[in-house]
């Protein structure tokens, strides 16, 4: 009886809130230079997971977590974090939102986790609790919680700096006296607060209060801790350690010393919630010609701009020696005067005393509200009265080009939604914008608003409400929709230059979408996917190949599509193509591809078995928190297959997989408890695990629940119920379900005894790859006489060994093969070679030179390691079986 299941897209360029140094053409053909920008000290993206659980179903609800999370999310978005928000999450929703967060982290360098809600200290660990947590049974902890240290490990594997903020240090609200985590039982007693989490290099962990103490909801709309964080995090002068010092001072004061926030830092660099602001952008050297008349002439100095929306002033550091500077109202200005940016742009020059050929200079220093400064000059050439005519024509041409572009933009915004695929990096919003010949001038677009699920950027700089970017950079405007945002369209609003009020804005609708490849072929729990996915038995190989080939062609740099294309090939039984796709995706950085490739090495699916290589691949994926890899590695460690046996470490990895909702581990651990294998026998706990798996519609859970009813273990014996569960498993593609049904017919349990029907079911499972199905078929054939039955029996014994050589069925199959008639075995080998297109000579059961040459040719052609005797026959039978394209992906 089989009890358990089978066992990076490349990062996009990090965006930052800073301005690159660049050259931009002036309307008059002159040169505009952006001031040297202040690069952000925190390279890469900022990604946050914010969870607030308040409305608990089985224990006392809390008061403030929803307000806490709403405000924290707002502050983090202002601090340029992409926020994944989860509110009042049950366990399954908690699993999904954590996966969504980890998926966003694929190319993020700073990861933050904030939690407000009930949490529990059990043993040396802290667990956060979903709103449907009951903890009514000692075994519930594994299914109804998330261990904080596990999440921190996953964050660390995918980012360079981690911040954890826990506003959850409250009294244990559950009445249960003790809980199990794995084999260890922990007495809860009067546990209070949380324990200190072991902190590895590069992390900052803050607690609402000291370890072992309790925090309070407070009397206001937010908890004392969170309200202080919200009130101070956006102070640009506060580095995170200074921020927490201020938070601690405020919370101690608010609570009369009853609550003292605590932090634990291993950071080796500074972190500010408010990223450093870029300096203002100015024309480094603005050149203008004016006629030699006595009239005032507008200088049209491009207005200094703070691209992130701050106000800018200009202090004049140099004024012309000849001539006079004025504002439009007639007021003269002098060296040392401070002007608003718009006043600088409106300056006029009266060339009093200046003659043709004279060059006068204006120097100024632009300073924004955050203290960023940059210097620039304007040179004024005095020319003949009619000299500027050509330049006026150029200006007019630029104005016309600008107006045409803005008219195109208005039409585009009302024409319909811009479609943006999720998980492919920044997507150009206006790739066909007619911006050719439009100079980068003082004409700027301003972001009025943008939905939080849409990350806007231009020229590598993140954009938020209030930010500005030049019209000429419109072709570089991109949107990066957040994972999970495909359910409804989003939008952003831009203010056009030179126009005020609602009439001067455009609203662009953006429809995020999941590609057809992602919809059809995402594997569940894939941390680099963009949707929840489909199990192997739900795949349509032909549809997957078509959709994923299209996605692969459109986005050749995204490893996810190569991996999912491999899933289609694997489901179709094309093992050579599948392994090639998985290898390619793995080399492109797709984590799950390594785990599946490792599974192929473990099973020997189309390639020679190499369990050490399998474990190596599992381990790399498990470090990233991949549930499939955690399960596969845990099983390998428990059994000592491809790695030294370590049952404790293996069980811990299975528990991490259970925590993520991966039912393969539910079934594996349940099987261990049922048989007392690797753990103490505990039938009730086995029933608990199997029922949890079946409740999630897992075909292995179906089979295992059916087995419990068949054997009357932990439940009343009920053959009818067992048959129903077995058939559900079989319909879902379970390889061993047919064997279980066949045993009922063989024994006459709940059905009339029928050896032929039993044999039919055994053979069907054998063809799906179940070793016991093959062995049982051979056993039934052994009851028959004649050479045909004898040869068929030997072939099925070879199948039992071929499909799972480490199983008990394979062990018995090898023993039976060793005792089988040598002449019949020779005929089976010769017949297999003949069927495969080789020429072994006559099928006489006496392999000679021609048979040996044909066998050698087979090994050379297929690339399999040459073997002799029974092992050669087993290799041939396995190769024949694989040509029928079995569903290895269901193992």
N, C-alpha and C positions, 0 to 999 in steps of 0.2 A: 504494500500500500504506500503510495507516494503522498507525503503530507505537506510538502512545501513547494512553492513555485520556483521559477527560475531565479534561479538564484534570488573653441570659443569664437560663436562667431567672433571674428577679429574685432578688437576694440576700436571704436570710432575715436576721432581726435577729441581730446578733452577740451571742453569749452570753458571759458573763464570770463569773468566780468572785468575785462581790461581791454585797452585799445592797443592795437599793434601800430608800430611806426610804419607809415606808408606815404606814398607820393600821390597827390591828387591834382588834377589839372584845373586851373582857374578859367573862368569864362573868357578872359581876354588872352588865353593861351599862355598865361604865366604859370608859376608853380606854387602850389599850396602844400605846406609840409605840416603833418600832424606832429604835435609835441611828443617827445619821448614819453611813452606810457609807463605807469607804475604797474609792473606785473604783479598779479596776485601771489601771495606767499603760499597759498594752498593750491598746488597744481591739480588739474583734473576736476571732475564733477563732484558735486555734493549730493548725497542721496540719504534720505531719512525714512525710517519706519516709525510711525506714531500710532499707538494703540491706546484706546480708552475703553475699559470695560466697567460699566456702571450698573446696568439693570440685571443683576444676577437672579437666576430663576429659583435656586434652591437654598440660598443663604441671603443674609441681609444685603440689600442693594446699597450702593454708595451714593454720595451726593454730587461730587464735583468732577469726576473723570471726563465727562463729555465737554464741559466748559474748559477743563484743563487742556484736553487734546485739541480743541478748536483753536485756542489761543496759541498753543505751542506750534501748531501747523502754520498758523498765520505768520508767526515770527520767523519760523524756519524758511518759509517761502520768500519772505523779505530778505533773508540772509542767503538767497540763491540755492536753497536745497530743493531738490525734486522730492516731493513728499508722497509716500504711500500711506494712506490713512485707513485705519480700521477702527470701527466703533461698535461696541456691544457684539463682539464676535463669539459665535459658538466654536467648538473645537475644529470642525471641518473648515469653517471660514478663517479661523486662525491659521491653519495650515496653508490655506490658499494665499492669504495676505503676506505671510512670511515668504512663501515662494515668489510672489510677485516682487517683493522687496529685493530678494537675493538676485532675481533676474535683472532688476534695474542696476544692481551693483556690478554687473559684468565689466563695465569700463569706468567704474567710479572709484575715486581715490580716497574720499572721505565718507565714512558711513556712520550714521547716527541712529540709535534706537532709543525711543522714549516710551515709557509705559506708565499708565495710571490705572490702577484697579487692584483687585485682590491678587496677592501672591503668597507663597507658602515656603517656609524653610523646612526641608526634609533632609535629615542627615547633614551632609556638608554642602548641600546644593539648594539653589533657589528655583522655584517653579512659578511661572505666571499661569493664571487660571482663566479659561474662557467662561462666558456667562452661563453655559449649560453644565458646568462642572457640578457633580453630585458628591463625589468621593464617598459613596455609600458603601463600597466594597474596598477591602484592603488592596485589591488589584487595579483600582481605577486610575491611580496616578499616571501609569504609563500611557493611558489612552486619553486623559483629560487635562493634560498640562503641557507646558513647554519649558524645558530646562534652559535657563538664561545663559549658562556657560556654553551650551551647544550653539546658540545663536551667535554669541560673541566669537566663537571659533570660526563659524561660517563667514562672518563679517571680516574677520582677520585674513581669511584665505583669499578674499576678493577685494581688499582695500588696503591702503597704507596707513590710514589713521582711523581709529574707531572711538566713538563717543557713546556711552550708555548712560541714560538718565532714568532712574527708577523712583517714581513717586508712588510706592506701593507697600511701604513698610508698616503693615497694620497687623492687629492681632489675628491669629488663626480663627477663621469664622466657622470651621467645620468641627463637628462633634466626634468624628472618628478618632479612635485612640492611637492607631498605628497604620502605616502604609508600607507597601512593598515597592521597591524599585529594583527590578530584577530579582535576584535571590535574597537580597538584603531587606529585612524588615526594620523599620524605623519607628520608634515611639515618638509621638508628637508632643505629648505632655502639654505644657503651657508654652508652646513656642511663640516667640514674639519677634516681629520684624523679619529682617533678612540677614543672611550671612555675607561676609565679605567674599567677593568672587575673586579667585586667583587671577591676577592681572599680568598678561604678557606684554612685552615691549611694544610701545606704539599705541596704547589705549588710555582713555580717560573714562573712569566710571564714577558716577555721582549717585548718591543715595539721599533720599529725602531726610533721613536721620541716620544716626550711628547704627552699626550692626547690632542686632539683638534688641533694638529699641523700636518704638512705634511712632509713626507719623500720623498727622491729623488731617481731616478734611477741612477744618476751619469753618469760620462763620460766613465768609464771603463767597462769591461765585466761583472762586478757584481755591485750591489748597494753598496754604502758606508758602510751600516750597515752589510750586509752579508759578504762582503769581509773582514771586520775586525773580524767578528766571525770566519770565515774560517781560517784566518791567526793566530789566537791565541788559538782556542779551544783545540788544541792538545798539548799545553804547560802543562806538568805534574805538574808544580808548581802553576797553576792558578785554584783555587776553583771558582765555577761559579759566585759568587758575585764579586770576584776580576777580573775574565774574563770580566764581563760587565763593570766594571770601566775602564778597559783598552780599551774596544770597544768604550765606550763613549768618552774617550779622543781622540782616533783616528778619530772618525766620526766628532766630533766638529772641529778638525783641518782640515779635508778634506773638510768640507762644509763651512768653514769660520764662524762657529758658528750658521749657519742657521738650523742645525738639531742636536738635542740633544737626544740621546737614553735614554730610561726610563725603569726601571724595578720595579717590585712589588713582594717581596718575603715574604712567610710565612713558609719557610723551617726551620726545627728544627734540621737539620743535614747538614753536608757538602756534596757537590757533585763535583766530578772532571770528566771531559769528558775522561781523560786518567785514566783508572783504575790502582791502585797500581800494580806494577810488582811483580811476584814471585821472590824469591831469586834464585841464581844459584843452580843447583842440582849437588852434589858432592858425592863421596864415603866417608862416614864419617870415615871409617877406612879400608884402603886397605891393605891387607896382601899379602906378596910375599916372596917366598924362592929363594935364589940365591946360586950357588955353591961356595965353598971356593977356588976360583982360582983367578988369577990376571987379568982376562979379564973383560971387561965391559959387564954388563948384563942389558937388557931392563927391566924396572920396570913395564911397562904397566899400569901406574896409569890411571884409567878412566878419560877421558877429562871432566872437569867441563862444564856444559851446561846451558845456559840461555834458558829455554823452549820457550820463546817468541821471540827468534831470536837475542837478543842483544849480543854484544861482551863481552868476559870474560877474565880477567887477573888473574894471581895467584902470590901472594907475598910470598916468602919463609920465614917462621917464625922460622923454626928449621931445621938444617941439621945434618947428621950423625957425631958422634964423631970419628968414625973409618971409613975409606973409603972416596970415592970421588964421587960427582955428576957431570955428564957431559951431554951435549947435543950431538946428533949424529955427529956433525962436530968436536967434540973434545973440545969445549969450556966448561970450568968448571963453575959451578954456586955456589953461596954462600948464606948464610943467608942474607935476606934483598933484594935479587934480585927479580925483577918482570918479569914474563914470560907470554907469550901468552898461552892460554889454550892448544893449540896444542903442544907447547913446553913442558909444564908440562907432557903431555901424552907421550912424546918421551924421557923423562929423562932416563939416564942409570946410573948404580951404579958400581963402581970399589971397591971391598972389600979389599982395601989396609990396612993391619994391623989388619984385622978382622979375627977371626977364627971360626970354627964350633961351633954353639951354641950361638954365639953373636946375639943380636937383636938391630938394629939401627932404629932410628925414623926420619921421615921427617914431618914437620908441614908446612901447607900453608893456606893462606886465599884467597878465590876466591871472586872477586868483578866484578859486571857487569857494563855496561855503565850508568845505572841509580842509581848506588851507593849501590845496594844490595850486602851484603857480607855474607859469611858463611865460617867457619873454618873446616879443616879436617886434618887427619894424614895418613901416610903410614908407616907400620912397615916392616922391612926387616930382615928376619931370615937367617943367614948364615948357610948353611948345607954342607954335603959332596958333592963331585962333581957330583954324579949320583942321588942325592935326587929328583931333580925336574922332573924326567922322568914321574912319575905317574901324576903329575900336567900337564905336557905337553900333556899327553894323554887326560886328561879332557878338556883341551883347544881345542885340535883338534876335540873332539866330539862336543863341543859347536859350533865351526866354521862350522862343517858339518850340524848341526841342523839349524843354521842361514841361511846357503846357501840354504838349502832345503826349508825353509820358504820363502825366497826371490824369489826362482824359482816358488813356488806356487803362490805368489803374482803377478808375471809377467803374468803367465798363466791366472789367474783369471781376470786380468784387460783387457785382450784381448778377453775373452770368451763371453762378452756381458754386458749389462747394469744390474746394481743392481736396483731392484724395491723397492721403498720406499713409503709406504702409507702416505698420508698427514693427519695431525691432530691426530696422535696417539702417539706423543712424539718422542724422538730420536729412530731411527731404526738402528739396528746393520748392519754394512756394510759387515763385514767378520765374521759372527758368527761361521763358521766352519774352521777357520784358524788353521793350524797344529802348534800351538805355544807351545804345551806341551814340557817341558824340555828346552825351549829356555830361557836363563837367561836374566834378565834386566841388560844389560851391557852398555857400552858407545856407543853402536850401536843405533843410533837414526834415525827416519824418519823425513823428513822436508816437511812441506806443501809448495809447490812451488806456487800454485794458487788454488782458489776455487770460483766457481760461487756464486754471491751474494745471490741467491735464496736457497743455500744449507748451512745449519749451521752444521759445523763439530765439533765434540767434542771427547775427549778421557779421560777416568777416571774423568769425571765431569768437564773438563776444555775446554772452547771454543778454537777452533783452527782457525787461520787465516794465510794468506800467511806469510812465514817467521818463523812460530812457529814450534817447534819440539816435538816429543814424542817418547818414547822408542819402539823398535820393539816388545818387549814382551807385550806391551799394545795394539797391533793391534786388538786383539779380542774385546777390549772395544771401538774401533772406531765406532762412530755412525754418522748418518746424519739425520737432521731434515729439510725436504723440506718446504719452505714457502708456505702459502696458495696462490693459484692462479698460482703455478709454474708447473702445470701438462701439460701445452700446449706443452712443449718441454723438451727434456732431458737436464740435466746439467752435469757438470763434475768437478773433482778436480784432481790435479797432486801432486804426492809425489816423493821426491828425496830419493833414497835408500842409506843406509850407505856405506861409503867406495868407492863410485863410483861418478865420476864427469861427467858433460856434459849431453846432451840429452839422451845418452844411459843409464844413471844411474837414469832415472825417469820412473814412470809408470803413465798412465792417466786412471782414473776410470770414466766410464759413469754412471750416476744415472738417472733413470727415475721415477720422482715423479708421483704418481697416486692417483686418488680419488676412494675410494672403491665403489663397486656396490651399497652398502647400501646408501652411500651419494648421488650417482647419482640418485637413484630412490626415496629417501624418505626425503631428506632435506626439511625443511619447510622454505619458503621465510623469509628473514630478521632475521633468527636465528643467534644470535651473537656468538654462539659457534659451528657453522657449518663451513664447508670448501668449500662450493659451494653455488650458489644462490638459488637453490631449486625448488620445484614444488608445485603448488597449490593443494588443496585437490582433486579437480575434475580431476586432472591428475594422481592420484595414481593408481597403480595396486596392490591391497592388497596382492595377492598371491606371486607376484614377490618380493614385499617389505619384506614379512615375510621370504622368502627363503634367500634373500641377507643379511638382517639384522641379522638373526639368525647366519649366517656364520661369519659376522663381530663381533657380540656379543661374539661368541665362541673364536675368535682369539684375541679379545681385551676386556676381561671381565671388565676391570677397566674403560672403556670409556663410560660415561653416554649417550653420543650422540647417540650411536647405540641402546641403550635401548629405548631412546625417539623415535627414528625413527621407531623402531619396533612397538612401541605403536601407531604411526601414521597409520601403516598398519592395525593394529587391529581395530583402530577407523574407518578407511575407510571401513573395512569389517563389521562394526556394532557390533563387539564383545566388548561391553562396559566394561564388567568385566575385560577382559584381558587387554584392553587398559588402564583403570584406574590403574591397577596393574603395568604396564610398566611405566606409567607416574609418579606414586608415587616412584617407584624404581629409575628412572632417576633423579627425583627431589632430592631425598636423596643423590644421587651421585654428586649433584652440578650442574645439568643441568638447567639453568635458564628458558628456554622456556617450559620445562616440567611443571614447576610450573604454568605458565600462562594457559596452556591447561588444567591442572588439575582444576585450578580455573574456567575455562569456563565450565567444566563438573559440578562443584558444582553450578555454576550460572544457567545452563540450567536444572539441575536435570537429567543429562544424565546417566542413569543407577544407580544413587545414589540420595539420598534425597537432595533437594535444600537447599543450605546454602550460601546465598549471602555475609554474613560477612566473611565466610571462603574464598570465591572466591576473595573478595577484598584484604584480607590479602596476598593471593598468587600473585595477580596482582601487589601489591605494591612492593613486593620484586624484581620481575622481572623488573618493571618499573625503579627502581633505577639504574639498570644496562644499561638502555637505550633501552630495548627491545621494538620495535615498536608495536607489538601485545599487550603487557602488557600496554603500554602507552595508546593505544586506549581503551582497556577494562576498565582500571582504570578511564580514563577520562569520559567514558560514565557512569560509576557507580557514579562518583562524580557529574556529571551534573544532573543525575536523582535522586540522593540520594538513591541508591539501595545498601544496605550493608554498607553504610557509610554516614555520614551527607552530605547533599546536599551542593555543592560548585561549582556553575556554572563557575565561573572565573577560578578556579584551574583546573577544568575538561577540559575547552576549551583550556587552555594552554597545557595540555598533548596531546590533539588531534592535536594541531598545531605542537608539537614535532614529533608526528607520521606522519603527513603530510610531514614535513621536511625530514623524512627518506624515503618518497616515498610510505607509506603504504596507499593503496587505500580505506581500510575500513573507515579511518578517512575522506578521501575525500568525501565519500558518506554520512557519518554521518553529517558533517558540512554543506554539500550542502542541506541535508534534513532540517536541522535547519533553514537555510536561506530561503528555499522555503516556509516553513510554518510559519516563524516568531516565532519559538519555541526556547526558551533560548537565542536567539539573535534577533536583529531587522530584519524584513522581507526584503529580498533583492533577488528578483528573478534572476536578472542578475548574481549575485554572485553565486547563486545556480547552474545556467547553467554552469558557469565557472568551478565549482568544479566537476560536473557530467561529463562534457566533458573531463576533465583531467583524471578522473577515467577510462572512456571508452577507452581513448587513450592508457591506459596501459593494455587493454584487461581484465578488471575486470568485472565479471558477474553482480555484483551489479551496476556498472557503466552503463552496457548495459541496465539493467532494469530501472534505473532512467532516462536515456536519452529517453528511450521509453515512460516513463510516461510523460515527458515534451512534446513530440510530440502528445501523446494522448490527453493531456489537453490543449495544445496550450499555455503553460506557458513559456515565454521567447523565444519561437520559434514558427513558424507558425504551426497550428494544422495540423497533417498529420497522419491519422490512418494507412495507409500502412507502413509508416516509423516506427510507433510505433510497429506494429506487427512484423516487421523485427527485431527490437531491442529485443523485448520480446522473440522471438524464439532463438536468439543468447544466451540470458541469460538462457533459458530453456535447450538448448543443452549443456551448460556448467554446468548444475546441480543446477541452482538457485531454491531454494524451492518455492519461491513465483511467479515465472514467469508464471506458469500454471494458477494461479489465475488471473493474468493480462490478459492473453489470453482469459480465460473464460469470463471475463467481456466484452471483445470486442464481443464475440459471443452472450452473453446475451443481450447486448444493440444494436446489429447490427451495430457496428461502424467499417466501413471498410470491413466488411464481412457480409454475410447474417445472419440474426438473427436465432439462432439455440439453443434452451434450452438444448437439449440432448448433443450437443457438448460442450456447456458451462459447464454442469454438469461433463462431462468427464474430462475436464481440471481442474475444481475445485477439483475433487476427487484426481487427480494425484498430485496436489500441497499439498493436505491434507496428502497424503501418504508420501510426502517428509518432512512433518513437518511444513507446513504453517498454522497458526491458522485461517486466513481468508479463506483459501481454504476449511478447515473443516467446518467453519461456513456457508460459501456460499453453500457447498454441502448439509448441513442440511436444509438450506433455500429452495433449489430446491426440496428436498425430501418432504418438508412440503406441496408442491403443489400436492402431490400424495396421493392416498387413500390406505387403507389396512394396516394390522398389520406389514408386512415385511418392508414396507417403513417407518412406524412409528418407529420400532425398529432401523432401519438403521439411521434414523434422530437423535435419541437419542444418538446413538453411535458416530455420527459425531459431535454432540454438545459436548460430553465428550472429543473428540479429540481436539476440539478447545481450551478447557481449559487445557488439558493435555500437549500440546506441547509448550505453551507459556502462563502460567497462569497470567502474568502481562499485557498482551496485551489487547487493546480494544475489539478484537474479543473474547477473553476469558471472558471478563466482560459480553458481550452480551450473550455468550454461557451459562454462569452460570445462568443468568436471565431466559433464555429460558428453561434450565433444571429444574429450580425451579417451572416452570409452567407446566411442562410436566406430562403426565399420569404416576402415581406411579406404576401401574401394569406393564406397558411397561418397565419402568426403572428397575423394579425387574427382568423382564425376561432378559433384557440385561445383568444385573449383573450375574444372574444364568448361562446364556449361556457362558459368558466369563470365569467363574470358570470352567465350564464343558470343554470348549475348552482348558483350561490350564492344565487339568488333575486332577482337584479336584472334589469332589462329593457333590454338593449343594442340592441334591434331585431333584424332578421334576421341570421342567422349567414352573412354573405356575404363576410367577409374585407375589408370596406371600412368601417372604423369611422367613424361620423359623429357628429352631435350627440347622438343618443340613447345611443350607446356612451359618449361623453364624460360625459354626465350620470350614467349608471349607474356609471361608474368613480369619479366624484366622490362619489357616494353611498356607494360601497364604502369609500373612504378615510375619509369622515366617520363612518360607522357603526362601523368597526373601530378607529379611532383611529391608524391607520398614517399615516406621513408620505406625502403625495401625490408620486407620481413619474410619469414618462411613458415612452412607447415600450416597449422590451424590458423595462425595469425594472418597468413596470406589470404586464406579463404575469408576470414572475418573482414579484412580490408576490402576485398572485392564485393562482398555482400553489402557492406556499408556504402561503398561508392554507388552501387546500383540503387540502393534505397535513396541516397541523396539526389540522384538524377530524377527521382519522382517528386522532388522539391517538397520535402517535409517542412512543417511549421516549427523550425528550431526556435523561432521567436516566441513560442508559447511555452517553452521549457522553463 
